[in-house]
Amino acid sequence: MGDRAWHVGICGTFDVANYGDVLFPLIADAELKERLGNVTLHRFSYNSRTPPEWPYEVTSVTALPQVIDRLDGLLLGGGHIVRFDKQIAPGYAPPSPKIHHPTGYWLTPALLALQHDVPLMWNAPGTDCHEVPQWARPLMDLVLTESRYVSVRDELSRAALARLTSAPVSVVPDTAFGISRFIDRQDAPSAEFERLREFGGLDGPYVVIQAARGVDGFVRFVANHPQAFQNLRFLALPVGPALGDESEIVARDLPGAVRLSEWPGPLLIAELIARSEGIVGHSYHLFITALAAGVPVFTQQDLSTGKFSALKRFDIFTLPPEGAFDADWVLARLGRRTPSALARATNEPLGRHWDRIAAALRAARVPTAPALNRFWQSLPTLLEDAAARADEAIAALEARRVETEAERVHAEAARMQAEAGRSHNAEIQAQLDEALGRLALARDEAAQRQARLDESDRLLAAVRGHAAARDRQVQEITASTSWRLTAPVRFLRGHLRRNGRPHILRLDRIRRHRLEREPYQWAAVEDLFDGRDAARLADTYPYDHFKLVAGYGGEKDYEYEARSLIGMGASVVTHDPDLSEAWRALARDLLSPDYRAAMTALTGCDLMEVPMEANVFHYGPGNCLGPHRDLPEKIVTHVLYFNRSWNRADGGCLSILRSADPADQAAEIAPIVGHSAVIVRSDRSWHAVSRVVNGTTLSRRSVTVTFYRPGAISTMWPSGDTTPLHRYQMDHGVRESTV
């Protein structure tokens, strides 16, 4: 893992006295250290906290702007933090009125990370699944799209975020299932647990009851049947004091319950749960800890709705309505067991989850300024549109108010005129004159308001005119002779800013791209090289060490020329001295961890350690690759193209197919340099290369990078292959032997 010191931030409600909230940083710290080694985890919440009053140090988000650019990455969550309602916990508010609540502890930190090019990852938080406010949607789209990795803990949260972005959103188990690494019951009890057992009355088997409202029916049943539960002690455990949990809620109906003198730390709470005979309550992370430890769970919580629906497949015992408890039914289900297969099955996807976060941290930083700049450009329009809608609504309401006032005054005038006609009373006539005066005044006020609106429109038009004039000045400057003469200086400045860009491949193009979902998972990633590198690669495309590969009559027909660039599982470049410097640089990129990390981020498949092979291809006249699915041992294929130009009528294009029928085409990709295609292998991943027509003067040129499952062997270069290699020379069909 090397000697590098990593500084990683994590944002959430870690300053709240609630078991689940304080658990996440402990798990994240252990998982990251296992993968990266020397990691310092910086926890950010509204309020600062320090030991010994708190389990660990928490830094206020007010300090985040000063330290964000020193972080190697930022995690969001977990827990139920992606929300816009204000009722997080009683009295929970930001430390400054300038910080928006509640986005100040999750959305604002995410925007700060993007502003400073700090990799942003989502640590499987949950959402409230409510409608996202209109003002927040552009921000959410920006943050989701520019994140290195987005995961949530349940399908409802995924669906809520998927409505806001085209970026992939992964569903993984709640990362609190990782508490299993801390609660091996074969380990000796902790010193804190031993003290509770000795002095707190937990010297025998016990049941944990969440000290919260909603469990009182079960508590009274236990109190009324002491003989049935005489061999058990009951621990009144406040899981979330910040949410109203307190021992007295249980103790007043169950005087013999064990109470704690202070709220224990999260690891002691986990141990108390893991060493119990069962738990009763309704806390989500109380449930998860018990399930991870093999401890039975009893509840009256509805598991069919909201976040709890993610746990409905687990063996959780639903308590019957109050008054219908059965002591034998409860006692028969108490007792610690081996965690269920479902609970153990969370280990693998959570392992991949942390692997992806570690891979995103290892990958090079990618500037997010272009995306932010596009957002800043659109922000005035968004604000102007919102203000215009508000002005229109206000104007409409004002017009209606004036209209209503006029109708009322007219009605009053008509009534008074009628009365004046009947009585000829001078006093009534005076009242009529006053009413007509009020009507005239209301009309004058309406005219003044309309004049103010007209003035606003005039000013807006003037501002737009100034902007247009500025744009014309910019165009005149860029078209001027001085601008053209200083172009080399600007180029040099840009080159220096790139700081000797370490990769010829634009890995950010891969990392930020999004997979298509139909007809299967695939992507067309373009603009992989800058113009100069693209020209060098196209002009020095290899012609040496090729062999003819052909086959007919199977699932697919194929014929093409192939050359090894990187052998299966190799760490060196094949025939390196015969390649140009541009091609050696490309091969080094393909061998780099950064390339694997970018492909992992794009596909969602862990490609960091699997075998990889890269081959160079010429498709000459008549060559093709029939409709097929890749072999099952292949995970992901990345095809890069190197023709300066190509006529689609000459064939040689990659077809993304919906079926084995070559006419059933979903998309077509021409082999232009800088273009590439990524295919995630599945039973539906049909694709083909159309036949290159006879008479074509250029070959179709590509490199295929294939990631394999562990243990796979190369089908392109099988062991013992002695096929003679030759120099590819399409003009006269000459194959000159080179071995």
N, C-alpha and C positions, 0 to 999 in steps of 0.2 A: 504493500500500500504506500510505500515511500515515507519520507519524512515531512511531507508538506503539512502545514497547519491550516485547517479549514475553519472558517467562521461562517456559520449558517444562522439565519434568523428564522423565527417561527412566530406567527401572529395568531392571536385568539383571545379568549376570555380566561386566561390563566391566572388572573388576579381575583377570581370569584371563588368563594368557598363552596365549591360543588365538586364532588368526587370525579366525575367524568372530565370536567374542564381541566383540572390540574394533572390528570393522568397523561395527556397526549405528549407533553414535552419530555417526560421520562422515557416513554417508549421511543420517540423519535431520536433522542440522544443515544440510546442503546443501539438502535438499528443503524444509524449513520456511523457510529464508531466501529461497528462490526465490519462495515464496508469501506470506510475511508480512513480509519485509524484516528489520527489526532484531530478531533473535531471539538470546537467550542460552540455550544448552542446558545444563542441569544434570544430570550423570550420577551416578546413585546405585547403589552396589553394597555388598557387605559391607565392603570395605576401601578406605581412601582411597589415591589415587595422584596423583602430581604429575610434570610434566615436569621435567628432560629424561629421567628414568628411564622415563616412560610417555608415550604419544602425546598425552595430554590429561589434564586434571584430572578425577579421580573423587572424589566425596564419599561418606563412609560413611553407610549408612542410619541410623546412630545419630543423625545430625544432621537427618534428614528431619522428625521431629515439630516441630522449631523453625522450619522454613522452608516447610512444605507450604502454609500459607495464603497465602504470597506468590507461589505459582506460578499461571500462567494455565492450566495443563493438565499431565497426567501420562501418559506413554506406558509401556506394558509391552512389553519385548522389543525386537528379536526374539531368535531363537534358541530352543533347547530349554530353556525356563525354567519352563514350567507343569508342575511335577512334585512328587512327595511322597517320592521315594526320597532317601537320604542321600548317595549316592556321586556327587557332582557332579564333583569332581576330587580327586586325592590331597591330603589335608590341608586341603581347602577347608571352612571352618567360619565361623559368624558371629562378629563381634568381641566379642559379649557372650553369656553363657549364657542371658540373659533373652530373646534373640531366637530364635524358632523356626527350625529348619533343616529343609527348605530354603525354606519359604514366606516367610522374613524378607526376601528380596530381590525378591519379586513380589506375594504375596497380602497381606501386611501393608501395604506401601505403597499398594496399591489400596484397602484399607479406610480408611487415613488420608486418601486423596484424597476418598473419599465423605463421610467425617466433616466435611471442611472445604469441601464443595461444589466441589471442584476437578474440572473435566471429566476423565474417565478414558477413554483410548483404548487399544486393543490393537494393537501394531505387528507383526501377523502372526507371533506366536511359534508354537512347536510344543509338543505335549504328549508325555508318555511313553506315553499311551494305556493306562496301567494303571488299575486300579480306584481311584476316588477314595475315601479313607477316609470312613467314616460321619460322623465329627465335622466334616469339612470341607465336606460337601455344602451345608448351609445357607449357609455363607460364600460358596461358589462361586456359588450361585444368586443371592445378594444382589449380588455384584460383577458378574456377567455381566448381570443385569437392569438395574442402575443405570448401567452404562457407556454413554457416548455412542456408542461404535462398537466392535464386536468383530470382529476378523479373525484368521485363522490361516493357516498356510502350506500346509496340505495337507488332504485330505479326511478322513484318519484323525483328525486333531486336531479337525476340525469335528464329526465324529460323536461323539467323546469328550465334547466340551462340550455338544453338543445334548442329551445324556441328562440334563444337570443344570439346564437352563433352557429356557424358551419364547422367550427373546430370540433375534433373528436372529444367526447367526454366518456371516460372509463368509469365503470362501476366496480368497486372492490369492497370487501367486508370492512366494517368499521375498524379502524386501526387499533381500537381499544382491545380487540381480540389478541393483540400482541402482548397483553399482560401475562399471557401464559409463560413467557420467558422468566417472569419474576416469582411465580407461585408454584414451583415444583414441590409437591407435598412430601416428597422423599427427603427434601432438605430439612435440616434441623430448624426448629422454630426460631424466629428472631428474638433478640433480647427484649424488645418492646412487647412482643406477644407473650413471652414467658412472664414478664411482670404482670400483665393483665391476668394471666392464668393463675398466678400466685396470689395477687392482692385484689383482683377484680371479680372473682367468683366464677371464672371460666375454667374450672378445674375438671369439667366433664363435658359430655356431648351437649351442644347448644345449637339453637336456631337463631338466625339473624332476622330481625323485623325492622324494616325501614321505619325510622321514627318520623312518620309523616301522616298527614290526614289521608284517609282512604283505606286504612288498614284496621280501623277501630272495630269493625265487625268481627274480624278474626281474633283480635286481641281479647275482646269480651268473651268470645267462645272459649278461648284457652283459660281465661280467668274463671269461667263457670264450670270447667271440667278439669280441676287440678289433678285428679287421680289418673286420668288418661295420659297426662304429660308430665307425670311426677319424675321421670328419669331424664328430663330435658331442662336446660336452662334457656332463657330467652334474652338475647342481647338487643337492646334498643339502640340502633345505629343511625345517627343523623347523616345521611348520605350527602345532602345538600343544605347546610345551614343557611346559605344565602337565599334559598328558595323556600324557607320556612320550616325545615326539618329541625326538630328538637326532641330530646329524650323524653321530656315530660308528656308528650302526646301519647306515648305508649305507657309510660310509668303510672299515669293517673288511673288507668283501668287494669294495669297489671303490676301491682306494687312490687312483686318479686323480680321484676326484670332487671338485668344488669345495665347500669348506666355508666357512661364514660365521663371522666372529669373534664376532658377537653376534646375538641375535634381532632382525631388522629390524622397523620399524614396519609397520602394516597396508597403507598405501599403497605402500610399497616392495615388500612381498610381492605385492600385486596387480600391480605393474608387472613384477616378475620373472616372474610367471605369464604376463602378457599378451604379453611379448616373447619367450617361449620357443617351441620347435617342438612341444612336447607336454608333458603331465604324466602322472605315474604315481603312484597313491596311493589313498586311501580316505576322504579328508576331504570332507564334504558341501559346505563353502564353498570348498574348493579346486576342486571340480567346477564350482560355480556361477560362480566367477570365470573359469575357463577357457572355459566355454560362452559367457559374456558377451563374451569377447574373441575368440572364434572359434579357440581353441586345442584340438586334439584331446585327449581324455581316455582313459586306459587304466587299467583297474582289475580286480581280482578280487572287488570288492564285489558282493553280491547286491542288485540293484536292485528286486526284487519285494516287499520287505518293509520295514516301518517307514517312517521319513522319506524313505529313498532312493526309495520308490515314486513320489514326486512328480517324479522325474527320469527315470523309465523310458522316456518317449517321446523323450528327447533321444538324439542320436547319441553314445553312450558305448561305447567298444570294450572288450569283456570279454576279459581275458587268458586264454589256455588254461591248464590245470593245469600245475604245475611240471614241467619237463622236456620240454614239448611246444611251446616257443616257436619262432617262425619269424621270423628277422631280416628277411627281405624283406617279410613281412606287416606288421611294425611300421613299417619304414622307409617303406613305401608310404602309410601313413596319417599320418605326421608332416608338419608344416608348417602355418603359420598361414593361416587362411581368413577370409572374411567370416562374422560370426556367423550361425548358422542362423536360418531364419524363426521357429522356435519360441522361440529366445532373444530375437529382436527383438520378438516378440509379447508379451513380459512388460512392455514399456514402457508400453503403454496401461493395463492394469489397475493397475499400480503408480502411474501418474499419477493415476488416479481415487482410489486408496487415499490418497495424500497430499493430494489435494483434499478428501476427506472429513474427514481429520484437521484440516486448516486450517479447514474450515467449522465443525467442532465447537469449535475454539478461538475462532473469531470469535463464535459464538453466546453469548448471555447465559448466565451461570451459573444453574443450576437447583438449588434446595435439595433435598438428598437426605435431610434429617433425617427426614421421614415414614417412608421405607423403613427407615432405620436404627432408628428408634424401634420400628417393628413387629418388627424382628429382636431388639432388646434385650428386648422384651416376651416374645418366644418363647424366648429363650435359657435362662431358668431352667427352663422346661418341658423343653427338650432335655437340659439337664444332669441334671435330676431323673430323666427317663426313662432316661438312660444309667446313672445311679447305681443306679436301681431294678433295671435289668437286671443290673448287676454284683452287687448285693446278692442278687438271686434266684439267680444262678449260684453265688455263694459259699455261700449257705445250702444249696443243693442238694448242692454238693460236700461241705459239712460234714456234712449229714445222711447222705450216702452213706458218709462216712468213719466216722461213729459206728455206722452200721448194719453196716458191714464189721467194725469192731472188736468189736461185740456178737456177730456170727456167729463170729468167731475165738475169742472168750472162751467162748461156748457150746460150740463144738467141743472146745476144750481142757478145759472142765469135764466134758463127757461122757466124753472119753478118760480123764481122771483119776478120774472116778467109777467107770468100769468097772475101772480098775486098782485103785482102793481096794476095790472089791467083791471083787476076786480076792485081794488080799493083806492087806486090813485094815491097811495100813501107816499109822501115824500121820503120818509125814512127807508122804506123798502127800495125805492129808486136809488137812494144813496148806496144801499148794500149791493144793488145790481152793478152800479158803477165801480164799486170796489172789487167785485168779483171779476169784472171785465179787465180791470187794471192788473189783477194778479195773472190773468191769462196772458196779457201782453208781456208782462215781466217774464213769465215762464218761456214764452216764445223767444224773447231776447236772450235769455240764458242758453237756450238750445242753440241759437245762432252763434253765440260766442264759443260754445263748446265745439261746434262744427268748424269754426274758424281756427281753433287751436289744433284740431285734427288735420285740417288742410295745411297748417304751418308745419306740423310734424312730417307730413308727406313731402312737403317742399324741401325740408332739411335732409330727409332721407335720400331724396333724389340728388341733392347737392353732394352728399357724401359718396353716393355711387358714382357721380360724375368725377369727383376727385380720384376715386379708386381707378376708374377707367383711364384717366389721364396718367396716373402713376404707372399703370400697366403699359401704356403706350411708350412712356419714357424708358421703361425697362427694355422693351422690344427695340427701341432705337439704340440703346447702349449696347445690347448684345449683337446688334447688326453693324456696329461701328468698326472702323479700322483698328482703333486702339484695343478694343476687346479681342479682336482676332490676334493682334500682335502679342498680347499678354497671355494667350492660351497656353503656351509652354510653361509659363510660370505657374499657372493654376494647376496644370497637369502634375508638375513636380510637387506642388504643395499637397495635392490629393494623394500622390504616390507616397509621400512621406507620412501623411496621416494614416495610411494603411499600415505603416510601421513594418514594411517588409512582409506583407500578407503571407501567413505560413502555409496556406493551401491554394493550389490551383483550382480545386473544386470550390464552388460557392456553397459551402455546407449549410449556410443559413437558409438557402433556397429549399433544401431538402427538409431541414428541421422544421421550418415554418409551414410547409405545405400540408394540405389536408387530403386524406384518402377519399376517393369516391366510394360510395356504398353499393352502387348498381352497375353492372349485374353482379359484381363481387367487389372485394376491396382492391383498388388499384389507384394509381396516380400518374398524371403526365406532368413531370417537373421540368420546367424550361429555364433558359438563361443560366446554365450551370457554370459558364466560363465568361470572363470578360472578353471583349472583342479581340484583343491581341493574343490572349491564350487560346481562344477558339481557332484563330487562324493558324497558330503554330501547331496545334494538335492535328488540324485537318491537313496541313501541308506535309507533315512528317508521319502520316499514318503508316504503321508497319506493313512491310511486304515480305518479311523473311520468316522462315521456320513454320510454314503452314502445312496442313495436311487436308486432303479431301475427305469430307464426312458425308455419307449418303446412305439412305435407306428408304425402301418402298414397301408398301403392302401391309404395314402395321396400322396402329391407331393414327399415325401421321406419316406422310411422305416428307422427306427432307433431303436437301443437298446444299452444301455450302463449304467454304474453306475456313479452317479454324487454326488459331495459334494461341498457345498458352501465354498469359501475361503474369498470372499468379497461380501456382499450383495449389491443389486442394490442401488446405491447412498450412500452407507454406508461409514463411515470414520474409522471404526474399523474392525478388522479381526475376521471372524467367527470361533468359537470354538478355540480361540487362545491358551489356555493352553495345548491342545492336539497336538500341532504342535511342531516340533523340532525348535531349534534356527535358523537353516538355512532357514526353511520355514517361520518363523515369519519375518526374514530379507527380504525374497523375497516379502512377502505380503506388508511389509512397503514400499518397492520400488514401487510396483504397485500402492500404494496409494499416492505416492509422486508427487508434481508438476513437478519434473525433468523428470519422466517417461512420463507424459502427454505431456510435451514440446518436448521430443524426438520423440514421436509418431506423434505429430503435424508437426514437421519438416520433418519426413519421408513421411507422407501421404498428406500433404497440406490441411488437414481438421483441423479446429479449435476444438481441443479436451480438451481444458483447463478447461472448466466448465461443460461439458455435463455429464449426469449420466453414471456410469461405474459399471460393475459387473464382478466378476471373479469366475470361478468354476473349480474344480478338477475332472478329469474323469479317470475311468478304463474301457477299452474295453477288455472284456474277450473273450474266444472262442465263435464264432458265432455272436459277436457284430459287428455293422456296423452303418454307417450313409449314406443314399442314396444320389444320386445327387440332389442338391437343391441350391437355392439362399437364402441368409439370408433375414429375414423379413425386410420390408421397413423402420421400425423404427430403425434398426441398421445402424450405420455409418461405423465403422471399427471393425474388429475382429483380435485379435492377439492370435495365438495358440502356446504355448511353450511346448516342449517335454522333457521327463525325463527317458527314457529307456537307460541303459548303453550300450546295444547292441540290434540289431533287424535284423531279417531275412526278407527281403522284400517278400519272398515267403509265409510268414505267414500272408500276408494281413496287415490291420491296417495302411496303408500309406495314406497320404492326396493326393488326386488327384485334380490338377487344370485343369478344364474342359473347352472346347470351347463351349459346349452345354450340354443339359440334358442327352446325351448319355454317359454312363460311359466309353465307349471305346474311346471317342473323347478327349483323354488326351493330355494336353499341357506340364504338368510337374508333378512330383511325389516327395513327401517329406517324408522321413522315420522318425519315432519318436525317434531320438537319442538325448540324453540330450545335451543341448546347441543349438540345432536347433530350429527354430521357423518359423511360416508362418504368414504373414500379408495380410488381404484381405480387400480392400475397397469396400463396398457394392454397387452394381449397378444391373441393369436389366440383365447384362451378366455375373455376378460373380458366375458361376456354379462351385461347388466343391463337393467332397464326401470323405468318409473314407471307403476304401475297407474292406470287411468282414474279421474279424480275423478267421483263419481256426481252426476247431476243432482239439484238440490234442495239441494246443500251450500251453506251460508251463508258459508263462509270459503274463501279461496283457499289453495292449498298454496304456501308461500313459501320460497324458497331462493336461495342464491348459489352459482354454480359457478365455481371457479378452475381453469383449465386450463393446464398447462405443455406447450409445444410443442417439437418438434425445430427446430433452427435453419433459417431459410428458409421456415417454414410461414406461411400467410396465414389470416386469420380467415374462417371460414365463416359465423359469426353476423353479422358486420358487414363484408361484402366491399367492396372499393374501389368507389366510385361509387354505393353504396346510397342511394337517395333515398326510401325508405319513410317516409311521414308518421308522426310520433311523436304519442302521445296520453297523456292521463292515464288510468290504469287505474281503473275504477270498476265493481266487479263487481255491485253491488246491482241495477242496472238495465241492465247490459250497455252502458253509455255509454262511448264512446271520444272524448274531446275532443281535437281536434288541438292540438298545442303548437308546431308549426313550420309 
